[in-house]
Structures are given as C-alpha cells and as structure tokens.
Amino acid sequence: MKQALGWGNVNYTRQNVTKRRPQKQQIPKELIHIIKQNNALDLQLYHYTKQLLIRQINNLNPVTKRQLALYVKRHQQA
C-alpha cells in the first residue's frame, strides 16, 4: 500500500490497548450474537477487503514480499 499510495515509511506504536480484556469464552454468546448482528455490514466489508488485500499480497513481486515480511516482523515486536 505504501508504494501504491506513494507513502513514506509508516511506523506506529500501539495505543489505547485494553489491559484486562476478557476472554471470548467469558462473554455471553447472546451478547456476541447481538454485536455481530449490529455490525453485520462492517463485518461484510472487513471480509471483502481482507480478501482483496490477500490477493494483492499474493501478487507482489518477491522483493516487495520480502520488504513486507521484514516490516511485519519489525512491528510484531512493538
């Protein structure tokens, strides 16, 4: 995306991270169902764009794939 949009280096830090996030098993299934219903369009958009991104990544040239892998590795440690 950096190359496609002409961006410079994009670095980020995690902010506003929940320290005591409950486990999914602790949340009532009915509440999860309601949340999914209320966000159905958002979920559809997310899944659609995720598939587009996966296709774009799969079509990258080897050099760009390596750059992406290094970027991901660098930011997983953050």
Backbone as a ProteinNet text record, in pm:
[ID]
protein_1_A
[PRIMARY]
MKQALGWGNVNYTRQNVTKRRPQKQQIPKELIHIIKQNNALDLQLYHYTKQLLIRQINNLNPVTKRQLALYVKRHQQA
[TERTIARY]
82.9	0	87.6	199.4	293.1	332.4	368.6	410.8	293.3	180.1	63.3	14.5	26.6	-23.8	85.7	210.3	320.4	351.8	327.6	354.5	501.2	545.9	678.7	670.5	774.5	772.1	660.1	587.2	476.6	514.6	539.5	569.6	461.7	431.2	325	358.9	291.9	301.5	160.2	149.7	17.8	-26.3	-150.9	-206.8	-346.9	-391.1	-526.9	-555.8	-461	-474.7	-537.6	-642.3	-711	-619.2	-594.5	-503.9	-572.1	-700.4	-771.5	-887.3	-858.1	-960.6	-1012.3	-1143.7	-1196.5	-1175.1	-1161.2	-1152.1	-1285.8	-1281.7	-1405.2	-1504	-1451.7	-1537.1	-1611.6	-1562.8	-1626	-1743.1	-1754	-1860.3	-1979	-2099.1	-2217.2	-2238.3	-2272	-2291.6	-2400.2	-2503.6	-2611.6	-2558.6	-2470.8	-2412.4	-2325.4	-2247.8	-2166.2	-2255.8	-2365.7	-2461.1	-2518.2	-2555.8	-2611.2	-2506.7	-2384	-2277	-2256	-2253.7	-2236.1	-2351.9	-2474.2	-2590.5	-2580.1	-2543.9	-2535.9	-2420.7	-2325.8	-2208.7	-2197.1	-2307.7	-2307	-2245.8	-2282.4	-2227.5	-2077.8	-2036.9	-1894.3	-1817.1	-1873	-1807.5	-1798.2	-1903.7	-1900.3	-1791.1	-1785	-1682.2	-1542.8	-1525.9	-1396.5	-1353.1	-1441.9	-1407.3	-1377.5	-1453.8	-1431.1	-1294.3	-1264.9	-1137.9	-1019.8	-1040.9	-934.1	-896.7	-997.6	-970.9	-897.9	-937.4	-866.6	-719.9	-696.6	-560	-477.7	-535.2	-464.3	-426.7	-519.3	-489	-375.9	-380.8	-275.5	-140.1	-137.9	-12.6	40.3	-48.1	-6	50.6	9.2	55.7	179.6	231.4	351.3	472.1	568.1	693.1	774.8	871.8	947.6	1018.2	1071.8	1141.7	1044	929.3	829.2	773	754.8	708.7	808.9	937	1041.3	1037.2	1020.3	1010.2	889.8	779	658.8	683.5	748.1	776.8	864.5	963.7	1050.1	971.6	884.6	801.2	712.1	648.6	559.5	638.9	753.9	837.2	878.9	918.4	962.7	849.5	727.2	615.8	546	572.8	517.7	585.3	707.5	783.1	748.4	676.2	642.7	537.7
-118.4	0	125.2	113.8	226.1	268.6	172	203.3	249	183.5	217.1	358.8	402.8	534.9	640.5	598.5	693.8	743.1	660.3	699.2	681.9	754.4	731.8	614.1	599.5	492.4	516.5	410.9	419.9	337.8	405.2	337.6	374.1	281.9	306.8	242.7	289.1	227.5	194.3	90.3	51.4	151.4	192.5	285.9	239.8	280	251.3	100.6	21.3	-124.1	-165.5	-246.5	-292.4	-384.5	-349.9	-429.3	-553	-541.6	-654.4	-698.3	-728.8	-771.6	-909.9	-926.7	-1059.5	-1160.2	-1285.9	-1393.9	-1404.7	-1447.4	-1459.7	-1554.1	-1658	-1755.1	-1692.8	-1580.6	-1513.5	-1424.7	-1397.8	-1310.4	-1397.4	-1364.7	-1445.8	-1455.8	-1576.2	-1599.7	-1509.8	-1482.7	-1395.6	-1254.6	-1205.8	-1073	-1071	-1175.1	-1184	-1184.3	-1257.4	-1262.5	-1123.1	-1050.7	-915.3	-822.2	-831.7	-747.2	-776.6	-905.8	-942.8	-893.1	-902.2	-852.4	-702	-630.6	-484.5	-436.6	-524.8	-488.4	-571.6	-626.1	-717.5	-653.2	-530.7	-464.2	-438	-399.8	-378.9	-509.4	-619.7	-749.5	-790.6	-764.9	-796.2	-715.9	-587.8	-502	-548.9	-582.9	-632.1	-757.2	-855.4	-980.6	-957.2	-870.2	-838.8	-774.1	-672.3	-601.8	-688.6	-777	-869.2	-960.3	-1010.1	-1094.4	-1015.8	-890.6	-806.2	-789.1	-762.8	-743.8	-871	-984.6	-1112.4	-1133.6	-1104.4	-1118.1	-1024.8	-901.4	-805.4	-850.8	-901.9	-950.6	-1069	-1160.1	-1276.6	-1237.3	-1123.1	-1077.6	-988.3	-963.6	-880.7	-952.6	-874.3	-934.6	-979.9	-1069.7	-1125.3	-1021.3	-917.3	-814.2	-742.4	-705.8	-636	-727.8	-855.9	-951.8	-960.2	-958.7	-963.2	-835.7	-721.3	-595.1	-598.3	-651.7	-662	-754.6	-867.5	-962.4	-897.7	-820.6	-751.3	-646.6	-574.3	-473.3	-538.8	-648.8	-719.2	-769.4	-829.2	-881.2	-769.3	-657.1	-542.8	-490.5	-491.8	-435.8	-536.8	-664.6	-763.3	-752.8	-706.2	-694.4	-567.8	-477.5	-348.2	-364.2
0	0	0	69.9	74.5	-66.7	-148.7	-285.3	-370.9	-356.6	-438.3	-411.1	-285.6	-248.6	-238.2	-261.5	-256.1	-116.2	-15.7	122.7	155.8	256.5	312.5	409.3	491.1	590.2	689.9	719.3	814.2	936.7	1046.6	1172.1	1272	1358.9	1454.9	1587.9	1690.9	1822.7	1867.5	1945.8	1995.8	2102.2	2091.3	2188	2223.9	2340.2	2383.8	2379.6	2429.6	2430.9	2563	2555.7	2676.2	2754.8	2880.2	2961.9	3020.2	3050.4	3111.5	3023.4	2900.5	2805.6	2845	2853.3	2889.2	2776.5	2813.9	2716.4	2643.8	2517.7	2439.5	2508.4	2573.7	2641.7	2760.1	2811.5	2924.9	2882.3	2753.9	2703.8	2664.8	2714.7	2681.5	2530	2483.9	2340.5	2282.8	2360	2312.5	2285.6	2371.6	2351.9	2225.8	2204.6	2083.3	1960.2	1966.7	1855.2	1826.1	1929.8	1913.1	1851.4	1899.6	1845.9	1698	1662.4	1521.6	1435.9	1487.1	1412.2	1389.9	1494.3	1485.5	1397.6	1372.9	1293.2	1166.1	1118.4	1003.5	879.1	849.7	730.7	746	865.6	891.1	871.9	920.8	905.9	759.6	682.3	539	469.1	499.2	439.4	479.6	606.2	655.2	578.9	567.4	499.4	350.8	287.6	146.1	126.2	206.9	189.9	232.2	327.6	367.2	250.6	178.9	62.1	-47.4	-68.3	-166	-127.1	-0.3	47.5	30.2	62.3	45.8	-100.3	-191.6	-334.5	-376.5	-328	-362.2	-308.3	-186.9	-128.9	-208.4	-246.1	-324.5	-460.8	-513.2	-644.6	-638.9	-519.1	-506.8	-565	-612.3	-659.5	-537.9	-557	-444.8	-357.3	-417.9	-339.9	-247.3	-299.2	-219.1	-110.9	-141.7	-39.6	75.1	42	145.6	229.7	166.3	240.3	334.4	286.4	369	487.8	463.4	571.2	678.8	636.9	732.7	811.5	743.6	809.9	915.3	878.4	971.2	1091.4	1067	1175.8	1270.5	1214.6	1294.9	1383.5	1333.3	1409.3	1499	1482.7	1575.5	1710.7	1711.5	1835.5	1911.8	1849	1911.9	2019.2
[MASK]
++++++++++++++++++++++++++++++++++++++++++++++++++++++++++++++++++++++++++++++

